[in-house]
Amino acid sequence: MEKKLGWNKGGARTNNYGKGLEDDGLDDDDSEEDGEDFDEDEELEESVDDDVPSLLDRELEDNDRSGTKEVEDEEWGGFGAGHSSDQQQAIDVQKAQPYASADKPEPSTRYVPPHMRNRQADPETEKQSEEQAKLARQLKGLLNRMSEQNIGSILDSAEDLYRAHRRYDVTSTLTTLIVDGISSHSMLLDQYVVLHAALVASLHKIIGVEFAAHFVQSVVASYEHHLSTAESAPAPSSTPENSTSTANDGDRGKEASNLLVLLSEMFNFGVISHVLVYDLIRMLLKGELTELRVELLLKIARDAGPQLRSVDPTALKDIIQIVHTKLPKDSSAMSSRTRFMVETLTNLKNNKLKKAAGGGAAGSAGLDAVERMKKFLSGLTKKKHVKTHEPLRVTLQDLHSAESKGKWWLVGAAWGGDPLVDRQQDSSAPEAGAKKIESTENVLLKLAKKQGMNTDIRRSIFVVLMSSEDYVDACERLAQLNLTEVQQREIIRVILHCCGNEKAFNPYYAFVVQQLCRNSHSYKVTLQFCLWDFLRDLGETTVGGAEVLKNLKDDGPVVGFDLTKISETRKRNVARAYAWWLAKDCCTLAILKPVDFTVLKITTQRFFQELFTHLLISTQLSTPMLTSDPKDYPSTRNRGSIEEVFIKATRIQALGLGLVYFLGEIFGQVIDDEGGKGFLKWANKVARDTLRTGVDVVAGL
């Protein structure tokens, strides 16, 4: 080895191999002068051998792996030039930094993201994030397994998680999971939304108002975001190029629709009050009535409409008025969906909204699910300690200003608003509407005095009748007056007075009385006495019975409306009104029992001629006839409806004989004189035959 390297045993060089060492700076023989440096060089060589693998070693390892046998069989012929240069280069690097490997580990080549560096720096944060991820998996598993049958056990598991983790972590995670699940792109079944709303209502009762407050704020914020996103998106195009996106266009706004259904069901379960729901409706009515907004209004009307009407019917009427102002004047310009929405709201106002309207079997299943969940919520008090929380009476404005002013609906939360200033701002908005309503009531009160309404009860009834939208609304508002049984008699008197004052017959009053008679039998008795009073005003002083006439003499005349003369218009309108009530079984012909038809005055005869004419006509119609033109007489001829009305009069034989006389001698003669050979002649004959048959049977008994 020494010979091949060019060294003798004495230390002298014999060939030029050593010159390469001089060139590389490796021929320094400092070890003889300083033993310490020699030791350092030995340590350096050892570190090079240990820490820095040479290219030769790597090549040998590669040759061993490839399985070649040429290197093993060849005789070793010394270090090659390439090998020695690589090894010496590594030694030079090690000499430049002799203590680098000992003091500093080899740096890692893997890239570490910044957020992972923070986690490595703070192990506590990493532990918390792992716990939150585990909590999210547990809650998601509970929601995936939840159904109507196991919602009780799911609720128990949620309570256990609240005990094991921080309340805010559980509340925020659960809110995020439910909102993300509800706000999907596809239409969700009603049972799915109802089930999650019932879970929210249960946690509101058990956990507290903090959960409901956080959940409602998150849902409303997500709903507004999805609504603005859907409305800002471009309208779907009908070109063939965009035909592939039809399905995506059909799902526009489904996220907002699903979240609005969730809010409606939360209102049904008592989590939020009607104030927030009405605010959401008003927000939809602020802009143009697009197809999306119409669809959302229909969702609210279907899911929360009946309860909204029962809680605050006045606000519902205001909403309907706003809807009518938004509609185009030309009805043909409205879409079919808009017409259906208007019809649904009108039926809701009139309490005619059918169960599961617009939803079919799916809507009916949703309503059944709501009823089952209400029973479940009511049964929680028997199983758990339930906190009696009222529905959150937060407004949409409160939620918008929660970050700036605070949350007044949470106990202990900061509040930066001024109640006095807020009250002034809230009262300034409806001030104009209140003044308008007040002026309208003042006008009606003045008109009531002018019409002879000489008591407060009559004036109140008059204002209700004149300001109601239809007969159903009038009946509901009359019921809200909380009148006594004696005071309720004034309703019929005011209606007859207003009906008689109309220039033409108004069916509105007839429908109001018809609805009242369906609700209470006492109104039928009042109709009888009012007719007797009217006949006495016509001059038939003997009408009313002996006891009634005796009371009139003792007590004096009944306080009326100071009518000095009954006009022909009044007689005609009252006759047509009583004809309709007799035909629709609001009262029977027995109310004519005290009338002597053989000695009627001319004025009374004309009144009864008008009454029986329209009585026969009304038996064939479902709505009152507005004119008296014979061309408008009904074409149908149903004997059964006429017989049903007149057969009841035969129970009183004197009344039956009197009606036979009047219909044959007076009423029949008038028909013949007018040349009537059509409907009235046929109907009169059927009525007289019915009376004769009934009287004969009664007489035989």
C-alpha positions in Angstrom: 0.0 0.0 0.0 2.8 2.4 0.9 4.6 1.5 -2.3 1.6 2.2 -4.4 1.1 5.6 -2.7 4.7 6.5 -3.4 5.9 6.5 0.2 8.9 4.7 1.7 9.1 3.5 5.2 11.4 6.3 6.0 8.9 8.9 5.0 10.3 10.0 1.6 8.3 10.1 -1.6 9.3 7.9 -4.4 6.7 8.9 -7.1 4.4 11.7 -8.0 1.2 10.4 -6.3 2.0 12.7 -3.4 2.0 15.8 -5.6 -1.7 15.5 -5.8 -1.9 15.7 -2.1 0.1 18.9 -2.2 -2.2 20.4 -4.7 -5.2 19.5 -2.6 -3.6 20.7 0.6 -3.6 17.3 2.2 0.2 16.8 2.5 0.7 18.9 5.6 2.6 16.9 8.1 1.6 19.0 11.1 1.0 15.9 13.2 4.8 15.6 13.8 5.0 19.1 15.2 1.6 19.2 17.0 0.1 16.0 18.2 -3.1 17.8 19.0 -3.7 18.7 15.4 -3.0 15.1 14.4 -5.7 13.9 16.8 -8.0 16.4 15.4 -7.4 15.2 11.8 -8.1 11.6 12.9 -11.3 12.7 14.5 -12.2 14.6 11.3 -11.5 11.5 9.2 -13.6 9.4 11.5 -16.5 11.9 11.3 -16.1 11.9 7.5 -16.3 8.2 7.5 -19.2 8.1 9.8 -21.3 11.1 8.7 -20.6 11.8 5.1 -20.8 8.7 2.9 -18.5 8.8 -0.1 -19.6 8.4 -3.7 -17.6 5.2 -3.7 -19.6 3.7 -0.9 -22.8 4.7 -2.7 -21.6 3.2 -6.0 -20.7 0.0 -4.2 -24.1 -0.2 -2.6 -25.8 0.4 -6.0 -23.6 -2.3 -7.5 -24.5 -4.7 -4.8 -28.3 -4.0 -5.3 -28.0 -4.5 -9.1 -26.5 -7.9 -8.6 -23.5 -7.4 -10.9 -20.4 -9.6 -10.2 -17.8 -7.7 -12.2 -16.7 -5.5 -9.4 -16.4 -8.4 -6.9 -14.2 -10.5 -9.3 -11.9 -7.7 -10.4 -8.7 -7.2 -8.5 -8.6 -3.9 -6.5 -6.3 -1.5 -8.3 -6.3 1.5 -6.1 -8.4 4.6 -5.8 -9.6 6.1 -9.1 -9.3 9.8 -9.9 -13.0 10.3 -9.7 -13.3 8.6 -6.3 -10.5 10.5 -4.7 -11.7 13.9 -5.9 -15.2 13.3 -4.6 -14.0 12.1 -1.3 -11.6 15.0 -0.9 -14.3 17.5 -1.9 -16.4 16.1 1.0 -13.4 16.4 3.3 -12.9 20.0 2.3 -16.6 20.7 3.1 -16.1 19.1 6.5 -13.0 21.1 7.1 -14.8 24.3 6.4 -17.4 23.5 9.1 -15.7 21.0 11.4 -18.3 21.3 14.2 -21.5 21.6 12.1 -22.5 18.0 12.4 -21.8 17.8 16.1 -23.7 21.0 17.1 -26.6 21.2 14.5 -28.8 18.4 13.1 -29.3 18.0 9.5 -32.2 20.2 8.4 -35.5 18.6 7.2 -36.4 19.0 3.5 -40.2 18.6 4.1 -42.2 21.9 3.8 -44.3 22.8 6.9 -47.3 25.1 6.4 -47.6 28.1 8.7 -50.7 26.8 10.5 -48.9 23.5 11.2 -45.9 25.4 12.5 -48.3 27.2 15.0 -49.7 23.9 16.1 -46.2 22.5 16.6 -45.3 25.5 18.5 -48.5 25.4 20.7 -49.5 21.8 21.5 -52.5 23.0 23.6 -54.0 24.5 20.4 -53.5 21.3 18.5 -55.2 19.4 21.3 -58.2 21.7 21.3 -58.6 21.5 17.5 -58.5 17.7 17.7 -61.2 17.8 20.4 -63.4 20.1 18.2 -63.0 17.8 15.3 -64.0 14.8 17.4 -67.0 16.8 18.7 -68.0 17.6 15.2 -67.9 13.9 14.2 -69.9 12.9 17.2 -72.6 15.6 16.6 -72.7 14.7 12.9 -73.2 11.1 13.7 -76.1 12.0 16.0 -77.8 14.1 13.3 -77.4 11.3 10.7 -79.0 8.8 13.0 -81.8 11.1 14.2 -85.5 10.1 13.4 -88.9 10.6 15.0 -88.5 7.3 16.8 -85.1 8.0 18.5 -85.1 11.8 18.8 -85.4 11.4 22.6 -82.2 9.4 22.8 -80.4 11.8 20.4 -81.4 14.6 22.7 -79.9 12.7 25.7 -76.7 12.3 23.8 -76.6 16.0 23.0 -77.0 16.8 26.6 -74.1 14.6 27.5 -71.9 16.4 25.0 -72.9 19.7 26.6 -71.7 18.4 29.9 -68.4 17.1 28.5 -67.5 20.1 26.4 -67.7 23.9 26.4 -71.2 25.1 25.8 -70.2 27.5 23.1 -68.3 24.8 21.2 -71.2 22.5 21.2 -73.7 25.2 20.3 -71.6 26.6 17.4 -70.7 23.2 16.0 -74.3 21.9 16.1 -75.6 25.2 14.6 -73.1 24.9 11.7 -74.0 21.3 11.0 -77.8 21.9 11.0 -77.6 25.0 8.9 -75.3 23.3 6.4 -77.5 20.3 6.2 -80.7 22.3 5.7 -79.3 24.8 3.2 -78.6 22.1 0.5 -79.2 22.6 -3.2 -82.0 20.0 -3.4 -85.5 20.2 -2.2 -85.8 18.6 1.3 -88.8 16.7 2.6 -90.9 18.5 5.1 -90.4 15.8 7.7 -86.6 16.3 7.5 -87.0 20.0 8.3 -89.6 19.5 10.9 -87.4 17.0 12.7 -84.5 19.4 12.9 -86.8 22.2 14.0 -88.1 20.0 16.8 -84.6 19.3 17.9 -83.8 23.0 18.1 -87.0 23.6 20.0 -86.1 20.8 22.5 -82.6 22.3 23.1 -84.2 25.7 23.5 -86.3 24.3 26.3 -83.6 22.2 27.9 -80.3 24.0 27.3 -81.5 27.6 27.5 -82.2 30.7 25.5 -78.5 31.1 24.6 -78.7 28.2 22.2 -81.8 29.5 20.5 -80.4 33.0 20.2 -77.2 31.9 18.5 -79.1 29.5 16.2 -81.7 32.0 15.1 -79.0 34.6 14.3 -77.0 32.1 12.3 -80.0 30.9 10.3 -81.3 34.4 9.5 -77.8 35.5 8.4 -77.4 32.4 6.2 -80.9 32.9 4.7 -80.2 36.5 3.8 -76.9 35.5 2.2 -78.5 32.7 0.1 -81.4 35.0 -0.9 -79.1 37.8 -2.1 -76.9 35.3 -3.9 -79.9 33.7 -5.7 -81.3 37.1 -6.7 -78.0 38.4 -7.9 -77.4 35.4 -10.1 -78.2 35.8 -13.8 -81.6 34.6 -15.0 -81.6 31.2 -16.6 -81.3 31.3 -20.4 -83.5 29.2 -22.7 -80.8 28.9 -25.5 -79.7 25.4 -26.6 -76.2 26.2 -25.4 -77.4 26.5 -21.8 -79.7 23.5 -21.9 -77.3 21.5 -19.8 -77.6 24.0 -16.9 -81.4 23.6 -16.6 -81.2 21.5 -13.5 -78.9 24.0 -11.8 -81.2 26.9 -12.7 -84.1 25.0 -11.2 -82.3 24.8 -7.9 -81.8 28.5 -7.6 -83.0 29.8 -4.3 -83.6 26.4 -2.8 -81.1 27.1 0.0 -83.1 30.2 1.0 -86.4 28.3 0.6 -85.2 25.5 2.9 -84.0 27.9 5.6 -87.2 29.8 5.5 -89.2 26.6 6.0 -86.9 25.9 9.0 -87.7 29.4 10.4 -91.5 28.8 9.9 -91.3 25.5 11.7 -89.4 27.1 14.5 -92.2 29.6 14.8 -94.7 26.7 15.0 -92.7 25.1 17.8 -92.5 28.3 19.8 -88.8 29.1 19.3 -89.4 32.5 17.7 -92.4 34.8 17.8 -94.6 36.1 15.0 -92.7 39.4 15.0 -89.6 38.0 13.2 -91.8 36.1 10.7 -93.8 39.2 9.7 -90.5 41.0 9.4 -89.2 38.4 6.9 -92.5 38.7 5.0 -92.2 42.5 4.8 -88.6 42.1 3.6 -89.8 39.9 0.7 -92.4 42.5 -0.2 -90.0 45.4 -0.3 -88.7 44.7 -3.8 -90.3 43.4 -6.9 -92.5 40.3 -6.6 -90.2 37.9 -8.5 -90.9 34.2 -8.9 -88.5 33.4 -6.1 -90.1 35.8 -3.7 -93.6 34.6 -4.6 -92.4 31.0 -3.9 -91.0 32.0 -0.5 -94.3 33.8 0.4 -96.2 30.6 -0.5 -93.8 28.6 1.8 -94.6 30.9 4.7 -98.3 30.9 4.0 -98.4 27.1 3.8 -96.3 26.3 6.8 -96.9 29.1 9.3 -100.0 30.8 7.9 -102.7 29.3 10.2 -100.7 30.1 13.4 -99.9 33.6 12.1 -103.6 34.3 11.6 -104.5 33.1 15.1 -101.7 35.1 16.8 -102.0 38.5 14.9 -104.7 38.6 12.3 -104.4 42.4 12.0 -100.8 42.2 10.8 -101.8 39.5 8.3 -104.4 41.9 6.8 -101.8 44.6 6.5 -99.5 42.1 4.7 -102.3 41.2 2.3 -103.0 44.9 1.6 -99.3 45.3 0.7 -99.4 42.3 -1.6 -102.4 43.8 -3.5 -100.5 47.1 -3.9 -97.6 45.2 -5.5 -99.8 43.4 -8.0 -100.0 44.7 -11.5 -103.2 46.5 -12.6 -103.6 44.1 -15.5 -104.5 40.7 -14.1 -103.4 39.0 -17.3 -99.9 40.2 -16.6 -99.7 38.1 -13.4 -98.2 34.7 -13.5 -100.1 31.6 -12.5 -97.9 31.2 -9.4 -98.6 34.8 -8.3 -102.4 34.3 -8.7 -102.1 31.1 -6.6 -100.2 33.0 -3.9 -102.8 35.8 -3.8 -105.6 33.2 -3.6 -103.8 31.3 -0.8 -103.3 34.5 1.2 -107.0 35.4 0.7 -108.1 32.0 1.8 -105.8 32.3 4.8 -107.3 35.6 5.8 -110.9 34.2 5.4 -109.9 31.0 7.4 -110.5 28.9 4.3 -107.0 27.6 3.8 -107.3 23.9 3.2 -105.1 21.4 5.0 -101.9 20.8 3.1 -102.8 23.3 0.4 -100.4 23.3 -2.4 -98.4 20.4 -0.9 -100.4 17.3 -1.8 -99.5 14.1 0.0 -96.1 15.5 0.9 -97.7 18.6 2.5 -100.1 16.5 4.5 -97.3 14.3 5.7 -95.4 17.4 6.8 -98.4 18.7 8.8 -98.8 15.3 10.4 -95.1 15.4 11.4 -95.6 18.8 13.0 -98.5 17.5 15.1 -96.4 14.5 16.3 -93.4 16.7 17.2 -95.7 19.1 19.1 -96.9 16.1 21.2 -93.2 15.2 21.7 -92.3 18.7 22.9 -95.3 18.8 25.2 -94.2 15.5 26.7 -90.7 16.7 27.5 -91.9 18.3 30.8 -92.7 14.8 32.1 -89.2 13.4 31.4 -86.8 16.3 31.8 -86.4 19.6 33.7 -87.7 22.0 31.1 -87.0 25.8 31.4 -90.1 27.8 30.5 -88.8 30.1 27.9 -91.1 32.4 25.9 -90.5 32.7 22.1 -87.8 35.1 21.2 -89.4 38.4 20.4 -86.5 39.7 18.4 -87.0 41.7 15.2 -85.0 41.6 12.0 -83.6 45.0 12.9 -82.4 43.6 16.3 -80.5 40.8 14.6 -78.9 43.2 12.1 -77.7 45.6 14.8 -76.6 42.8 17.2 -72.9 43.4 16.6 -73.1 47.2 17.1 -75.7 47.5 19.8 -75.7 44.1 21.5 -78.2 41.4 22.2 -80.8 42.7 24.6 -82.6 39.3 24.5 -79.7 37.6 26.3 -79.4 37.9 30.0 -76.0 39.5 30.9 -75.2 40.5 27.3 -74.0 44.1 26.7 -76.5 46.5 25.3 -75.5 49.8 23.6 -78.8 51.0 22.4 -81.0 53.8 23.7 -84.6 52.5 24.3 -86.1 56.0 24.2 -84.5 56.8 20.8 -85.5 53.4 19.4 -89.1 53.9 20.6 -89.3 57.2 18.9 -87.9 55.7 15.7 -90.3 52.8 15.8 -93.3 55.0 16.4 -92.4 57.5 13.7 -92.7 54.9 10.9 -96.4 53.8 11.6 -97.4 57.3 12.6 -98.7 58.2 9.1 -100.6 54.9 8.9 -102.1 55.5 12.4 -103.2 59.0 11.4 -104.9 57.6 8.3 -106.7 54.9 10.2 -107.8 57.5 12.8 -109.1 59.8 10.2 -111.1 57.0 8.6 -112.7 56.0 11.9 -113.6 59.7 12.5 -115.3 59.8 9.1 -117.2 56.6 9.9 -118.3 57.9 13.3 -119.6 61.1 11.8 -121.5 59.0 9.2 -122.9 56.8 11.9 -124.4 59.8 13.7 -125.8 61.0 10.5 -127.4 57.5 9.9 -129.1 57.7 13.3 -126.8 55.5 15.3 -127.8 57.0 18.6 -125.8 54.7 21.0 -122.2 53.8 21.4 -122.9 50.1 20.7 -124.7 50.9 17.4 -121.9 53.2 16.4 -119.2 50.5 17.1 -121.2 48.0 15.1 -121.6 50.4 12.2 -117.9 51.2 12.1 -117.1 47.4 12.0 -119.5 46.8 9.2 -118.3 49.7 7.1 -114.6 49.1 7.6 -114.5 45.3 7.1 -113.2 43.8 3.9 -115.8 41.0 3.6 -118.5 39.3 5.5 -116.2 36.8 7.2 -114.0 39.6 8.4 -117.0 41.5 9.6 -118.3 38.5 11.6 -114.9 38.0 13.3 -114.6 41.7 14.2 -118.1 41.7 15.6 -117.3 38.7 17.8 -114.2 40.7 19.1 -116.5 43.4 20.4 -117.4 41.1 23.3 -121.1 42.2 23.4 -123.5 40.7 25.8 -126.5 38.7 24.6 -128.8 41.8 24.8 -126.3 44.0 23.0 -125.9 41.4 20.2 -129.5 42.1 19.2 -128.3 45.5 18.0 -126.2 43.9 15.3 -129.3 42.7 13.4 -131.0 46.0 13.8 -128.0 48.0 12.5 -127.6 45.6 9.5 -131.3 46.0 8.6 -131.0 49.7 8.9 -127.9 49.9 6.7 -129.4 47.4 4.2 -132.5 49.5 3.8 -130.5 52.7 3.3 -128.6 51.3 0.3 -129.7 52.6 -3.1 -129.6 49.1 -4.4 -129.7 45.7 -2.7 -126.3 44.8 -1.3 -125.7 41.1 -0.7 -123.0 41.9 1.8 -125.5 42.4 4.6 -127.3 39.2 3.7 -124.1 37.2 3.9 -123.2 38.7 7.2 -126.4 37.7 8.8 -126.3 34.2 7.2 -122.8 33.7 8.8 -124.0 35.0 12.2 -127.0 32.6 12.2 -124.7 29.7 11.5 -122.7 30.6 14.6 -125.6 31.3 17.0 -129.3 30.5 17.2 -130.1 33.7 19.1 -129.7 35.7 15.9 -132.6 33.8 14.3 -134.9 34.9 17.1 -133.7 38.5 16.7 -134.5 38.3 13.0 -138.1 37.3 13.9 -138.6 40.2 16.2 -137.0 42.7 13.8 -139.4 41.6 11.1 -142.4 42.1 13.4 -141.1 45.6 14.2 -140.8 46.4 10.5 -144.3 45.2 9.8 -145.7 47.3 12.5 -143.9 50.3 11.0 -145.7 49.4 7.8 -149.0 49.8 9.6 -149.7 46.2 10.7 -150.3 47.1 14.3 -151.6 43.7 15.3 -148.5 41.8 14.3 -146.4 40.6 17.3 -148.7 38.6 19.4 -150.8 39.6 22.5 -147.8 39.5 24.9 -145.6 41.6 22.6 -148.4 44.2 22.1 -149.0 44.3 25.8 -145.3 44.9 26.5 -145.3 47.6 23.9 -148.2 49.4 25.5 -146.6 49.2 29.0 -143.0 50.0 28.0 -143.6 52.4 25.2 -142.2 52.1 21.7 -138.9 50.5 21.1 -136.1 52.9 20.5 -135.6 52.9 16.7 -133.8 54.9 14.1 -136.3 57.8 14.0 -137.8 56.8 10.6 -140.7 59.0 9.7 -141.4 57.3 6.4 -140.4 53.9 4.9 -139.3 54.4 1.3 -140.0 51.9 -1.5 -136.2 51.3 -1.7 -136.1 50.3 1.9 -139.1 48.0 1.6 -137.6 46.3 -1.5 -134.1 45.8 0.1 -135.5 44.4 3.4 -137.8 42.1 1.5 -135.0 40.7 -0.7 -132.8 40.2 2.4 -135.5 38.3 4.3 -136.2 36.3 1.1 -132.6 35.1 1.1 -132.5 34.3 4.8 -135.7 32.2 4.5 -134.4 30.3 1.4 -131.1 29.5 3.2 -132.7 28.4 6.5 -131.6 31.3 8.6 -135.2 31.5 9.6 -138.4 29.7 8.7 -141.8 30.9 7.4 -143.0 30.4 11.0 -141.9 33.9 11.7 -145.0 35.0 9.7 -147.3 33.3 12.2 -148.9 36.5 13.6 -149.6 37.9 10.1 -153.2 37.9 8.9 -152.8 37.7 5.1 -156.6 38.3 4.5 -156.5 41.9 5.9 -153.1 43.2 4.7 -152.7 46.8 3.8 -151.6 47.8 0.3 -148.1 48.7 1.4 -147.7 45.4 3.2 -149.0 43.5 0.2 -146.3 45.0 -2.0 -143.7 44.1 0.6 -144.8 40.4 0.7 -145.0 40.3 -3.1 -141.4 41.3 -3.3 -140.4 38.9 -0.6 -142.1 35.8 -2.1 -140.8 36.6 -5.6 -137.2 36.6 -4.5 -137.8 33.7 -2.1 -138.8 31.5 -5.0 -135.9 32.7 -7.0 -133.3 32.3 -4.1 -134.3 28.6 -3.6 -132.7 27.9 -7.0 -129.5 30.0 -6.6 -126.3 29.9 -4.6 -125.8 33.6 -4.6 -128.3 36.5 -4.4 -129.6 37.9 -7.7 -128.5 41.5 -8.1 -131.3 42.6 -10.4 -135.0 42.0 -10.8 -134.9 41.5 -14.5 -137.0 38.5 -15.5 -134.2 37.6 -18.0 -132.0 36.8 -15.1 -134.4 34.4 -13.5 -132.9 30.9 -12.9 -133.2 28.3 -15.6 -133.1 25.4 -13.1 -136.3 24.1 -11.6 -135.7 22.2 -8.4 -139.0 21.2 -6.7 -137.2 19.9 -3.7 -135.7 23.2 -2.5 -139.1 24.9 -2.8 -140.9 22.1 -1.0 -138.3 22.1 1.8 -139.0 25.8 2.5 -142.8 25.8 2.4 -143.5 22.5 4.1 -142.3 24.0 7.4 -145.1 26.5 7.3 -147.8 23.7 7.3 -147.0 22.9 10.9 -149.1 25.9 11.8 -152.4 25.4 10.0 -153.5 29.0 10.1 -150.3 30.1 8.6 -150.5 27.5 5.9 -154.0 28.5 4.9 -153.0 32.2 5.0 -150.1 31.5 2.6 -152.3 29.5 0.3 -154.7 32.4 0.1 -152.0 35.0 -0.4 -150.1 33.0 -3.1 -153.3 32.2 -5.0 -155.4 35.3 -4.8 -152.9 38.2 -4.5 -149.5 37.0 -5.6 -150.8 34.7 -8.4 -153.0 37.5 -9.8 -150.0 39.9 -10.0 -148.1 37.2 -11.9 -150.9 36.8 -14.4 -151.3 40.5 -14.8 -147.6 40.8 -15.7 -147.9 38.0 -18.2 -145.6 35.7 -16.3 -145.8 32.2 -17.8 -142.3 31.2 -16.9 -140.4 30.4 -13.7 -142.5 32.3 -11.2 -145.7 30.7 -12.3 -144.2 27.2 -12.0 -142.6 28.0 -8.6 -145.8 29.5 -7.3 -147.8 26.4 -8.3 -145.2 24.1 -6.6 -145.4 26.2 -3.4 -149.2 26.2 -3.2 -149.4 22.4 -3.9 -146.9 21.8 -1.1 -148.9 24.0 1.3 -152.2 22.3 0.4 -150.7 18.8 0.8 -149.1 19.7 4.1 -152.2 21.4 5.5 -154.4 18.4 4.6 -152.0 15.9 6.3 -151.8 18.0 9.4 -155.6 18.4 9.5 -155.9 14.6 9.1 -153.6 14.1 12.1 
